[in-house]
Amino acid sequence: MNKINYKVQGVRGGNPIYKENVGFVATFVDGLTIVADAFEGYGDTYKRREENLITISNNDGKTLFSGTSKQLIDTLNSLNS
């Protein structure tokens, strides 16, 4: 089963806080929105995805990438070849 884990730290530093097995994470960085989503559907159809969906969008809401982590790695590797 795919899991989403994250670690955050406040602006004053200190020990990062680690959370495991969350369902959804959104990060906003310099005009980009990066989302990892472990679930799909609504109501009765709500269920864990077989593979997490990663979506990267810009400030205009244009989707720059949407797919699995393997697809993202493959896309990034193709840029370096």
ZATORTOR-664453 format. One line per field, with one value per atom (N, C-alpha, C, O): residue number from 1; chain; atom name; y, z, x. Coordinates in nm, 3 decimals. Example, Ala and Ser with C-alpha at 12.3 -4.5 7.8 and 13.67 -1.06 7.14 Angstrom:
seq	1, 1, 1, 1, 2, 2, 2, 2
mol	A, A, A, A, A, A, A, A
atom	N, CA, C, O, N, CA, C, O
yy	-0.569, -0.450, -0.330, -0.332, -0.225, -0.106, 0.003, 0.114
zz	0.780, 0.780, 0.780, 0.846, 0.708, 0.714, 0.787, 0.804
xx	1.319, 1.230, 1.320, 1.424, 1.285, 1.367, 1.290, 1.341
REM end
This chain:
seq	1, 1, 1, 1, 2, 2, 2, 2, 3, 3, 3, 3, 4, 4, 4, 4, 5, 5, 5, 5, 6, 6, 6, 6, 7, 7, 7, 7, 8, 8, 8, 8, 9, 9, 9, 9, 10, 10, 10, 10, 11, 11, 11, 11, 12, 12, 12, 12, 13, 13, 13, 13, 14, 14, 14, 14, 15, 15, 15, 15, 16, 16, 16, 16, 17, 17, 17, 17, 18, 18, 18, 18, 19, 19, 19, 19, 20, 20, 20, 20, 21, 21, 21, 21, 22, 22, 22, 22, 23, 23, 23, 23, 24, 24, 24, 24, 25, 25, 25, 25, 26, 26, 26, 26, 27, 27, 27, 27, 28, 28, 28, 28, 29, 29, 29, 29, 30, 30, 30, 30, 31, 31, 31, 31, 32, 32, 32, 32, 33, 33, 33, 33, 34, 34, 34, 34, 35, 35, 35, 35, 36, 36, 36, 36, 37, 37, 37, 37, 38, 38, 38, 38, 39, 39, 39, 39, 40, 40, 40, 40, 41, 41, 41, 41, 42, 42, 42, 42, 43, 43, 43, 43, 44, 44, 44, 44, 45, 45, 45, 45, 46, 46, 46, 46, 47, 47, 47, 47, 48, 48, 48, 48, 49, 49, 49, 49, 50, 50, 50, 50, 51, 51, 51, 51, 52, 52, 52, 52, 53, 53, 53, 53, 54, 54, 54, 54, 55, 55, 55, 55, 56, 56, 56, 56, 57, 57, 57, 57, 58, 58, 58, 58, 59, 59, 59, 59, 60, 60, 60, 60, 61, 61, 61, 61, 62, 62, 62, 62, 63, 63, 63, 63, 64, 64, 64, 64, 65, 65, 65, 65, 66, 66, 66, 66, 67, 67, 67, 67, 68, 68, 68, 68, 69, 69, 69, 69, 70, 70, 70, 70, 71, 71, 71, 71, 72, 72, 72, 72, 73, 73, 73, 73, 74, 74, 74, 74, 75, 75, 75, 75, 76, 76, 76, 76, 77, 77, 77, 77, 78, 78, 78, 78, 79, 79, 79, 79, 80, 80, 80, 80, 81, 81, 81, 81
mol	A, A, A, A, A, A, A, A, A, A, A, A, A, A, A, A, A, A, A, A, A, A, A, A, A, A, A, A, A, A, A, A, A, A, A, A, A, A, A, A, A, A, A, A, A, A, A, A, A, A, A, A, A, A, A, A, A, A, A, A, A, A, A, A, A, A, A, A, A, A, A, A, A, A, A, A, A, A, A, A, A, A, A, A, A, A, A, A, A, A, A, A, A, A, A, A, A, A, A, A, A, A, A, A, A, A, A, A, A, A, A, A, A, A, A, A, A, A, A, A, A, A, A, A, A, A, A, A, A, A, A, A, A, A, A, A, A, A, A, A, A, A, A, A, A, A, A, A, A, A, A, A, A, A, A, A, A, A, A, A, A, A, A, A, A, A, A, A, A, A, A, A, A, A, A, A, A, A, A, A, A, A, A, A, A, A, A, A, A, A, A, A, A, A, A, A, A, A, A, A, A, A, A, A, A, A, A, A, A, A, A, A, A, A, A, A, A, A, A, A, A, A, A, A, A, A, A, A, A, A, A, A, A, A, A, A, A, A, A, A, A, A, A, A, A, A, A, A, A, A, A, A, A, A, A, A, A, A, A, A, A, A, A, A, A, A, A, A, A, A, A, A, A, A, A, A, A, A, A, A, A, A, A, A, A, A, A, A, A, A, A, A, A, A, A, A, A, A, A, A, A, A, A, A, A, A, A, A, A, A, A, A, A, A, A, A, A, A, A, A, A, A, A, A
atom	N, CA, C, O, N, CA, C, O, N, CA, C, O, N, CA, C, O, N, CA, C, O, N, CA, C, O, N, CA, C, O, N, CA, C, O, N, CA, C, O, N, CA, C, O, N, CA, C, O, N, CA, C, O, N, CA, C, O, N, CA, C, O, N, CA, C, O, N, CA, C, O, N, CA, C, O, N, CA, C, O, N, CA, C, O, N, CA, C, O, N, CA, C, O, N, CA, C, O, N, CA, C, O, N, CA, C, O, N, CA, C, O, N, CA, C, O, N, CA, C, O, N, CA, C, O, N, CA, C, O, N, CA, C, O, N, CA, C, O, N, CA, C, O, N, CA, C, O, N, CA, C, O, N, CA, C, O, N, CA, C, O, N, CA, C, O, N, CA, C, O, N, CA, C, O, N, CA, C, O, N, CA, C, O, N, CA, C, O, N, CA, C, O, N, CA, C, O, N, CA, C, O, N, CA, C, O, N, CA, C, O, N, CA, C, O, N, CA, C, O, N, CA, C, O, N, CA, C, O, N, CA, C, O, N, CA, C, O, N, CA, C, O, N, CA, C, O, N, CA, C, O, N, CA, C, O, N, CA, C, O, N, CA, C, O, N, CA, C, O, N, CA, C, O, N, CA, C, O, N, CA, C, O, N, CA, C, O, N, CA, C, O, N, CA, C, O, N, CA, C, O, N, CA, C, O, N, CA, C, O, N, CA, C, O, N, CA, C, O, N, CA, C, O, N, CA, C, O, N, CA, C, O, N, CA, C, O, N, CA, C, O, N, CA, C, O, N, CA, C, O, N, CA, C, O, N, CA, C, O, N, CA, C, O
yy	-0.118, 0.000, 0.124, 0.134, 0.217, 0.341, 0.431, 0.438, 0.498, 0.590, 0.724, 0.733, 0.827, 0.960, 0.996, 0.993, 1.030, 1.074, 1.212, 1.244, 1.295, 1.426, 1.470, 1.417, 1.569, 1.628, 1.779, 1.829, 1.851, 1.997, 2.055, 1.992, 2.177, 2.249, 2.395, 2.450, 2.457, 2.597, 2.690, 2.647, 2.817, 2.916, 2.940, 2.993, 2.904, 2.921, 2.799, 2.794, 2.700, 2.580, 2.481, 2.467, 2.414, 2.310, 2.176, 2.159, 2.082, 1.947, 1.940, 1.983, 1.886, 1.868, 1.772, 1.678, 1.798, 1.711, 1.615, 1.657, 1.486, 1.382, 1.321, 1.284, 1.310, 1.246, 1.135, 1.152, 1.022, 0.908, 0.879, 0.908, 0.820, 0.765, 0.868, 0.843, 0.983, 1.083, 1.062, 0.995, 1.117, 1.095, 1.199, 1.172, 1.319, 1.429, 1.530, 1.564, 1.578, 1.683, 1.782, 1.742, 1.912, 2.017, 2.109, 2.152, 2.138, 2.227, 2.339, 2.316, 2.461, 2.579, 2.642, 2.691, 2.642, 2.689, 2.781, 2.737, 2.909, 3.003, 2.988, 2.974, 2.991, 2.986, 2.847, 2.832, 2.745, 2.608, 2.550, 2.582, 2.466, 2.386, 2.241, 2.194, 2.169, 2.028, 1.950, 1.971, 1.860, 1.783, 1.635, 1.585, 1.565, 1.419, 1.372, 1.414, 1.286, 1.243, 1.090, 1.028, 1.032, 0.886, 0.828, 0.706, 0.915, 0.866, 0.920, 1.021, 0.852, 0.895, 0.871, 0.793, 0.938, 0.919, 1.004, 1.080, 0.989, 1.063, 0.971, 0.881, 0.992, 0.914, 0.765, 0.717, 0.691, 0.545, 0.498, 0.384, 0.584, 0.542, 0.584, 0.559, 0.649, 0.697, 0.578, 0.492, 0.572, 0.460, 0.502, 0.600, 0.425, 0.450, 0.414, 0.311, 0.500, 0.473, 0.358, 0.333, 0.288, 0.187, 0.254, 0.202, 0.370, 0.450, 0.595, 0.645, 0.661, 0.801, 0.886, 0.862, 0.986, 1.080, 1.204, 1.264, 1.241, 1.362, 1.462, 1.430, 1.582, 1.687, 1.811, 1.854, 1.868, 1.992, 2.096, 2.073, 2.211, 2.318, 2.449, 2.465, 2.543, 2.677, 2.770, 2.728, 2.896, 2.994, 3.017, 3.051, 2.998, 3.018, 2.899, 2.901, 2.796, 2.677, 2.577, 2.474, 2.605, 2.514, 2.393, 2.408, 2.273, 2.151, 2.126, 2.112, 2.121, 2.095, 1.946, 1.898, 1.874, 1.729, 1.670, 1.730, 1.552, 1.475, 1.328, 1.284, 1.253, 1.110, 1.049, 1.109, 0.930, 0.859, 0.905, 0.976, 0.865, 0.902, 0.840, 0.902, 0.718, 0.655, 0.737, 0.758, 0.783, 0.865, 0.997, 1.046, 1.054, 1.179, 1.155, 1.234, 1.048, 1.015, 0.990, 1.038, 0.916, 0.891, 1.022, 1.040, 1.111, 1.241, 1.322, 1.378, 1.329, 1.405, 1.342, 1.413, 1.209, 1.141, 1.167, 1.179, 1.174, 1.198, 1.337, 1.359, 1.430, 1.566, 1.567, 1.655, 1.471, 1.465, 1.375, 1.358, 1.316, 1.227, 1.291, 1.228
zz	0.000, 0.000, 0.000, 0.079, -0.087, -0.094, 0.023, 0.064, 0.075, 0.186, 0.154, 0.076, 0.213, 0.204, 0.343, 0.439, 0.353, 0.478, 0.454, 0.342, 0.558, 0.541, 0.668, 0.777, 0.651, 0.762, 0.744, 0.634, 0.851, 0.845, 0.962, 1.066, 0.940, 1.043, 1.036, 0.928, 1.150, 1.156, 1.116, 1.099, 1.100, 1.055, 1.158, 1.124, 1.281, 1.386, 1.402, 1.490, 1.317, 1.323, 1.426, 1.444, 1.491, 1.585, 1.518, 1.403, 1.590, 1.537, 1.439, 1.473, 1.320, 1.227, 1.284, 1.356, 1.250, 1.292, 1.177, 1.063, 1.207, 1.107, 1.124, 1.235, 1.014, 1.014, 0.911, 0.801, 0.946, 0.855, 0.814, 0.886, 0.697, 0.646, 0.645, 0.698, 0.583, 0.564, 0.427, 0.341, 0.406, 0.282, 0.174, 0.056, 0.215, 0.120, 0.173, 0.292, 0.085, 0.121, 0.006, -0.110, 0.037, -0.063, -0.014, 0.102, -0.102, -0.071, -0.174, -0.293, -0.125, -0.211, -0.206, -0.101, -0.320, -0.325, -0.444, -0.559, -0.419, -0.524, -0.653, -0.760, -0.645, -0.765, -0.810, -0.911, -0.739, -0.771, -0.660, -0.543, -0.699, -0.603, -0.632, -0.745, -0.530, -0.544, -0.451, -0.329, -0.508, -0.431, -0.444, -0.553, -0.331, -0.330, -0.268, -0.158, -0.339, -0.296, -0.298, -0.402, -0.182, -0.170, -0.191, -0.197, -0.203, -0.214, -0.338, -0.395, -0.379, -0.494, -0.466, -0.377, -0.542, -0.530, -0.420, -0.351, -0.405, -0.305, -0.246, -0.315, -0.122, -0.060, -0.067, -0.020, -0.126, -0.133, -0.220, -0.205, -0.311, -0.400, -0.346, -0.410, -0.228, -0.169, -0.130, -0.052, -0.184, -0.153, -0.175, -0.244, -0.116, -0.134, -0.278, -0.330, -0.339, -0.474, -0.469, -0.366, -0.580, -0.590, -0.590, -0.532, -0.655, -0.656, -0.629, -0.681, -0.546, -0.515, -0.641, -0.732, -0.647, -0.758, -0.717, -0.613, -0.799, -0.776, -0.885, -1.004, -0.843, -0.937, -0.907, -0.792, -1.010, -0.998, -1.089, -1.208, -1.029, -1.103, -1.079, -0.980, -1.173, -1.152, -1.094, -1.070, -1.070, -1.010, -1.091, -1.036, -1.223, -1.310, -1.306, -1.371, -1.230, -1.223, -1.334, -1.342, -1.420, -1.528, -1.470, -1.397, -1.503, -1.457, -1.540, -1.662, -1.472, -1.539, -1.543, -1.633, -1.442, -1.436, -1.352, -1.253, -1.392, -1.312, -1.341, -1.455, -1.238, -1.256, -1.128, -1.021, -1.142, -1.028, -1.002, -1.085, -0.889, -0.860, -0.963, -1.000, -1.008, -1.111, -1.240, -1.304, -1.278, -1.399, -1.384, -1.480, -1.266, -1.242, -1.252, -1.314, -1.192, -1.199, -1.344, -1.388, -1.418, -1.559, -1.639, -1.724, -1.613, -1.682, -1.652, -1.743, -1.524, -1.487, -1.544, -1.589, -1.541, -1.599, -1.748, -1.801, -1.817, -1.963, -1.994, -2.103, -1.903, -1.923, -1.916, -1.974, -1.845, -1.827, -1.929, -1.924, -2.022, -2.118, -2.252, -2.343
xx	0.084, 0.000, 0.088, 0.182, 0.058, 0.134, 0.097, -0.018, 0.197, 0.175, 0.237, 0.332, 0.182, 0.240, 0.289, 0.213, 0.415, 0.475, 0.534, 0.574, 0.539, 0.599, 0.670, 0.647, 0.756, 0.831, 0.827, 0.852, 0.795, 0.792, 0.871, 0.888, 0.918, 0.992, 0.950, 0.934, 0.933, 0.894, 1.007, 1.121, 0.975, 1.074, 1.183, 1.289, 1.160, 1.262, 1.351, 1.437, 1.331, 1.414, 1.360, 1.239, 1.451, 1.411, 1.400, 1.441, 1.345, 1.331, 1.214, 1.103, 1.236, 1.124, 1.020, 1.053, 0.895, 0.786, 0.756, 0.737, 0.753, 0.734, 0.596, 0.558, 0.520, 0.389, 0.389, 0.442, 0.331, 0.325, 0.181, 0.086, 0.169, 0.044, -0.070, -0.178, -0.043, -0.148, -0.212, -0.154, -0.329, -0.401, -0.377, -0.397, -0.334, -0.324, -0.223, -0.225, -0.135, -0.041, -0.034, -0.022, -0.041, -0.023, 0.088, 0.088, 0.183, 0.294, 0.294, 0.277, 0.315, 0.313, 0.450, 0.492, 0.522, 0.660, 0.679, 0.669, 0.705, 0.743, 0.662, 0.721, 0.532, 0.450, 0.412, 0.343, 0.456, 0.418, 0.332, 0.350, 0.239, 0.162, 0.195, 0.180, 0.241, 0.276, 0.185, 0.186, 0.105, 0.007, 0.037, 0.066, 0.031, 0.035, -0.097, -0.133, -0.170, -0.303, -0.310, -0.290, -0.339, -0.342, -0.482, -0.497, -0.584, -0.722, -0.790, -0.748, -0.897, -0.976, -1.123, -1.159, -1.207, -1.351, -1.413, -1.344, -1.545, -1.622, -1.727, -1.775, -1.762, -1.870, -1.843, -1.740, -1.937, -1.927, -1.811, -1.766, -1.762, -1.653, -1.516, -1.414, -1.513, -1.387, -1.301, -1.344, -1.178, -1.088, -0.943, -0.914, -0.854, -0.711, -0.672, -0.714, -0.592, -0.542, -0.441, -0.378, -0.428, -0.322, -0.185, -0.090, -0.176, -0.054, -0.091, -0.191, -0.012, -0.039, -0.038, 0.041, -0.126, -0.129, -0.050, -0.077, 0.046, 0.124, 0.086, 0.089, 0.049, 0.012, 0.095, 0.105, 0.155, 0.232, 0.167, 0.148, 0.132, 0.065, 0.137, 0.208, 0.118, 0.175, 0.070, -0.043, 0.107, 0.015, -0.111, -0.215, -0.103, -0.218, -0.314, -0.419, -0.279, -0.362, -0.335, -0.403, -0.237, -0.203, -0.130, -0.032, -0.177, -0.113, 0.012, 0.006, 0.126, 0.253, 0.284, 0.353, 0.233, 0.252, 0.140, 0.097, 0.092, -0.002, 0.022, 0.012, 0.055, 0.082, 0.138, 0.133, 0.191, 0.248, 0.392, 0.451, 0.447, 0.586, 0.681, 0.780, 0.652, 0.737, 0.732, 0.835, 0.613, 0.601, 0.676, 0.736, 0.672, 0.746, 0.896, 0.968, 0.944, 1.087, 1.128, 1.233, 1.047, 1.077, 1.081, 1.169, 0.986, 0.983, 1.108, 1.170, 1.146, 1.264, 1.392, 1.481, 1.400, 1.517, 1.528, 1.639, 1.414, 1.418, 1.471, 1.526, 1.456, 1.509, 1.661, 1.725, 1.719, 1.864, 1.934, 2.056, 1.857, 1.923, 1.942, 1.996
REM end
